[in-house]
């Protein structure tokens, strides 16, 4: 009897944990174009943010950042859509839906990057 109760509690907890999904962010309709920024590493290398050069207090977070661009201090230029953070929701940066991201040839040589520009749909 006790085993069946414990099993049902464990099964319901497992169901609740696996059904939790990250929120789907809404994005503004205006495109932010040709923003010069730097990639910064946070959380012991687990989180990569994009910090605009003209606003060092602002941070963007995107899941679209290519693996070869995940280098601390890399200078990039990007275009994309700002995300809207839901009320009562804390994040390390503002969500960003990238349209394109690129690096200069000097940065490519410095960091050994193969592809200079990525374009997203």
N, C-alpha and C positions, 0 to 999 in steps of 0.2 A: 504494500500500500504506500509506504513512504517513498519507495523507489519510483513509483508511477507519478507521484506528486512532484518529486524533484525533477523527473524527466520532463514533465509537462511545463514546469516553470523554466527549465533550461531551454526547451524548444521554443517557447514564446519569447524569451529574451533574445535568442538567436535570430528569430524572425524579425523582431523589432530592430535589431542592429543591422541586419542586412538590407532592410527596406529603407533605411535612411539614405537619402541621396543629397549630393551637394545642390545648392540652389542654382537655378538657371537665371543668370543675370540678364537684365534688360540693358540695352545699349542705346545711347543717344544717336539721333539720326544725322548729326553733323559730323563730318570727317575731320579729324585732326591731321594736318598734313605736314610732312617734312620736319618733324621734331627731332632735333639733335639731342642725344641722351647718352648715358653710360649704363652699362649693366653692372649691378652690384649684387654680391653674394651675401645672404643673410641666413640665420639659423644654422650655423656650422655647415654650410654648403648644401642645405636642403631646399632653400628658397632663393630664386633669382628674381630681382626686381629691376625695372628700368626707371632710371632717374633722369628727368629732363635737365639739360644744362641751364636753361633759363629759370628753373624753379627747383632748386635742390631739396626743398621740403616736400615735394610731391613724389610719390612712388606709384608705379604701375605694376600690376601682376598679370601675366598672361600664361596660359598653358601652351600657346603656340610658339614660344621661343625655341628656335632650332637648337639641337644639342651642341653643335659646334659654336654657337653664339653664347653659350653659358660659361663665360669667362669673366672674372672680376676685373673691372676697369675697361672693358671693351667699349669703344665709342661706336655708336650706331645712329642711324637715322631711320625713323619709322613713321608710318601713317596708319591710322586706325580709328576705332570708335571707342569713346569713353564709356565705361560701364556705370550703372547707377547702383550704388550700395543701398540695400534695403534698410529700413529703419531698424534700430536695435540689433545691428549686425556689425561686428568688429572684424576688420581685415588689416593685413600688413600693408596693403596698397589698394589703389583703385583698379577694378577690373579693366582689362583692355582687350579688345578684339582687333587683332592686327589685320591690316590690309596688305602692307608690305614692310619689310625691314631690310636694311642693307648696311654694309660697311665699306670704308674707303680701301684703296689698294694698300696704303701704308699699314692700316690695321690688319688687313689680310696677311701681309708679310710678317708683322710683329707677332701675331697669334697663330699663324699657320692654318688659316681658314681657307677651305677650298672654294666654297660658293659665296659670291659677293652679295647676291640679292635673293630674297625669298618673297614670293607673292602668294597671298592666300585668298580664297574665295569667300 
